[in-house]
């Protein structure tokens, strides 16, 4: 599909330059993981939420902190534990004795970037405190709805091993994360550099805020304006339908998943200085956007079927007819 450059090209070229600069800046701390950094930033500029699911010690928390420090805005970290309460996340009402009335003390969820570390270690009751704010960007306490700052992004981390004392996220909450990704082990050269840096006593470079709040908002708006042609919407709909029709899937991708895929594809197009989406944008993001939303049939999982494989199969089945 060929679409000539036109209105919006300059904005997307500037978007791509700033996106690349931000990726390079964060890459000074998260070595050798450019693709993963780009995925995390895609979630940020698509105004979505990010779930990092990987083994301990691979930089999940460091990536979230680095991303928050590189952009202007407020940042709060919540360490999820089995005894954490919903009010520890959203806030609570405190009695003001001088006025004999209750006042609301805001919780750490009132920030632009909220890091929920080891989110699956909290009870389902505590996890549910995130459901409303992740979907509607507001918190309701005692019948009063309060908006959180915009833009708003939850970055949650969890480990795919060591399940003792953990509570798996329900499907309704997984569906609220725009992207789920893994960082993975570094390659040999990168790991040597990390070891050299540590053994020499040199700490990782401190990141400065290089993207001001107004520019962040401009880039989010630029991504929203990226053009999507009708055949791309049809492509996404057919991919979603294929995941639902797959014999190994008990619960396929929802319409919300399709909306998330389009939003992410728009950001990817802008990051490559294009003001229009092409099939390659959808294909590149299908697995990180869709796979964590699928529920597989137990017998399929026993036979080695993975959600990633199902999504790849769906994209492959639809792509030839585009």
ZAMARGU-4260 file (C-alpha; in steps of 0.2 Angstrom, whole numbers, plus 5000, padded with zeros to 4 digits):
<rodrens>
0) 5000/5000/5000 | 5008/5016/4994 | 5002/5033/5002 | 5012/5049/4997 | 5018/5061/5010
5) 5007/5076/5013 | 4999/5085/5027 | 5007/5079/5044 | 5023/5073/5036 | 5033/5087/5045
10) 5025/5083/5062 | 5029/5064/5060 | 5047/5068/5055 | 5049/5078/5071 | 5041/5064/5081
15) 5053/5052/5074 | 5068/5063/5078 | 5062/5065/5096 | 5057/5047/5098 | 5074/5041/5092
20) 5083/5054/5104 | 5073/5047/5119 | 5077/5029/5114 | 5095/5033/5113 | 5094/5042/5130
25) 5086/5028/5139 | 5098/5016/5130 | 5112/5023/5140 | 5105/5014/5155 | 5096/4999/5147
30) 5110/4993/5137 | 5107/4983/5121 | 5088/4983/5122 | 5083/4996/5109 | 5068/4986/5103
35) 5061/4984/5120 | 5064/5002/5124 | 5054/5007/5108 | 5040/4995/5113 | 5039/5004/5130
40) 5039/5021/5122 | 5026/5015/5110 | 5014/5012/5125 | 5018/5029/5132 | 5014/5039/5116
45) 4999/5028/5113 | 4992/5033/5130 | 4992/5014/5135 | 4999/5004/5150 | 5014/4992/5150
50) 5016/4975/5158 | 5034/4969/5159 | 5034/4950/5162 | 5051/4943/5164 | 5064/4935/5176
55) 5072/4944/5190 | 5088/4955/5187 | 5085/4959/5169 | 5081/4977/5171 | 5062/4978/5172
60) 5061/4991/5186 | 5076/5000/5179 | 5067/5002/5162 | 5052/5009/5170 | 5062/5022/5180
65) 5073/5027/5166 | 5057/5030/5155 | 5049/5041/5169 | 5065/5051/5172 | 5067/5055/5154
70) 5051/5064/5152 | 5044/5078/5162 | 5030/5073/5174 | 5027/5065/5190 | 5033/5048/5195
75) 5027/5036/5209 | 5033/5019/5213 | 5021/5006/5222 | 5029/4990/5229 | 5015/4978/5228
80) 5015/4965/5243 | 5002/4953/5250 | 4997/4965/5263 | 4994/4981/5252 | 4977/4988/5253
85) 4967/4997/5239 | 4968/5013/5249 | 4987/5012/5249 | 4986/5014/5230 | 4971/5026/5227
90) 4972/5036/5243 | 4961/5037/5258 | 4950/5049/5268 | 4957/5057/5283 | 4947/5066/5297
95) 4951/5084/5298 | 4947/5087/5317 | 4948/5106/5316 | 4934/5106/5302 | 4926/5090/5308
100) 4925/5084/5291 | 4935/5071/5280 | 4948/5076/5267 | 4955/5065/5254 | 4973/5061/5254
105) 4979/5056/5237 | 4988/5040/5234 | 5003/5036/5223 | 4992/5032/5208 | 4990/5051/5206
110) 5005/5053/5194 | 5009/5053/5176 | 5019/5037/5177 | 5015/5024/5190 | 5027/5010/5193
115) 5018/4995/5200 | 5032/4983/5205 | 5028/4965/5206 | 5010/4968/5204 | 5005/4950/5205
120) 5011/4949/5223 | 4996/4959/5229 | 4979/4952/5233 | 4965/4952/5220 | 4956/4966/5230
125) 4972/4977/5229 | 4974/4973/5211 | 4956/4978/5207 | 4960/4996/5213 | 4969/4999/5197
130) 4955/4993/5186 | 4945/5010/5185 | 4960/5021/5184 | 4968/5011/5170 | 4952/5012/5160
135) 4945/5029/5164 | 4960/5039/5171 | 4950/5043/5187 | 4948/5036/5204 | 4931/5036/5213
140) 4932/5037/5232 | 4916/5039/5243 | 4906/5042/5227 | 4917/5056/5221 | 4927/5054/5205
145) 4944/5062/5204 | 4954/5063/5188 | 4973/5058/5188 | 4986/5068/5179 | 4987/5067/5160
150) 4995/5059/5152 | 4994/5044/5163 | 5003/5027/5162 | 5004/5012/5173 | 5020/5002/5171
155) 5018/4985/5180 | 5031/4971/5182 | 5029/4953/5187 | 5040/4938/5187 | 5035/4922/5176
160) 5042/4911/5190 | 5042/4909/5209 | 5023/4909/5210 | 5022/4906/5228 | 5012/4919/5237
165) 5007/4927/5220 | 4990/4931/5212 | 4989/4929/5193 | 4981/4945/5185 | 4963/4941/5179
170) 4959/4943/5161 | 4950/4959/5163 | 4965/4967/5170 | 4977/4960/5157 | 4966/4967/5144
175) 4969/4984/5150 | 4988/4983/5147 | 4991/4989/5129 | 5008/4980/5128 | 5015/4965/5137
180) 5033/4962/5134 | 5049/4953/5140 | 5066/4961/5141 | 5076/4945/5140 | 5094/4941/5143
185) 5107/4953/5136 | 5119/4946/5122 | 5137/4942/5127 | 5145/4959/5122 | 5132/4969/5131
190) 5133/4958/5147 | 5152/4960/5147 | 5150/4979/5146 | 5138/4979/5161 | 5150/4968/5171
195) 5165/4980/5166 | 5155/4995/5171 | 5150/4987/5188 | 5168/4981/5192 | 5176/4997/5188
200) 5165/5006/5201 | 5156/5017/5188 | 5137/5018/5191 | 5125/5019/5176 | 5124/5037/5170
205) 5110/5048/5177 | 5097/5052/5165 | 5090/5070/5163 | 5073/5075/5158 | 5075/5078/5139
210) 5056/5078/5134 | 5046/5092/5142 | 5027/5090/5146 | 5021/5101/5132 | 5031/5091/5119
215) 5025/5075/5126 | 5007/5080/5124 | 5011/5086/5106 | 5019/5069/5101 | 5004/5060/5108
220) 4992/5071/5098 | 5003/5068/5082 | 5002/5050/5084 | 4983/5051/5086 | 4982/5060/5069
225) 4992/5046/5059 | 4981/5040/5045 | 4973/5023/5045 | 4965/5017/5029 | 4950/5006/5028
230) 4959/4991/5022 | 4970/4992/5038 | 4955/4992/5049 | 4949/4976/5039 | 4966/4968/5042
235) 4965/4970/5061 | 4947/4964/5062 | 4952/4948/5052 | 4967/4945/5064 | 4955/4947/5079
240) 4943/4935/5071 | 4956/4922/5068 | 4962/4922/5086 | 4944/4919/5091 | 4941/4905/5078
245) 4957/4896/5083 | 4954/4878/5089 | 4967/4881/5103 | 4960/4897/5110 | 4946/4898/5123
250) 4945/4917/5124 | 4951/4927/5109 | 4956/4945/5107 | 4943/4958/5111 | 4937/4974/5102
255) 4948/4983/5115 | 4963/4973/5109 | 4959/4979/5091 | 4958/4997/5097 | 4975/4995/5106
260) 4983/4988/5090 | 4978/5002/5080 | 4984/5015/5093 | 5001/5006/5094 | 5002/5005/5075
265) 5000/5024/5073 | 5014/5027/5086 | 5026/5015/5076 | 5022/5024/5060 | 5025/5041/5067
270) 5042/5034/5075 | 5047/5030/5057 | 5042/5047/5050 | 5026/5041/5042 | 5009/5049/5044
275) 5000/5033/5038 | 5000/5015/5044 | 5005/5001/5034 | 5003/4982/5036 | 5021/4980/5043
280) 5016/4991/5058 | 5002/4980/5063 | 5012/4964/5060 | 5027/4971/5071 | 5015/4974/5085
285) 5002/4960/5084 | 5011/4949/5097 | 5015/4961/5111 | 4998/4969/5109 | 4987/4954/5107
290) 4996/4938/5115 | 4993/4942/5133 | 4975/4944/5130 | 4971/4927/5124 | 4966/4912/5135
295) 4971/4896/5128 | 4962/4879/5130 | 4971/4869/5143 | 4974/4854/5131 | 4982/4866/5119
300) 4994/4872/5132 | 4998/4855/5136 | 5003/4851/5118 | 5015/4866/5118 | 5004/4879/5110
305) 5008/4897/5115 | 4998/4913/5113 | 5012/4921/5103 | 5011/4906/5091 | 4992/4909/5089
310) 4994/4927/5085 | 5008/4924/5073 | 4997/4911/5064 | 4982/4923/5063 | 4993/4937/5056
315) 5000/4924/5043 | 4983/4918/5038 | 4976/4935/5035 | 4991/4944/5027 | 4991/4935/5010
320) 4974/4941/5006 | 4977/4960/5011
</rodrens>
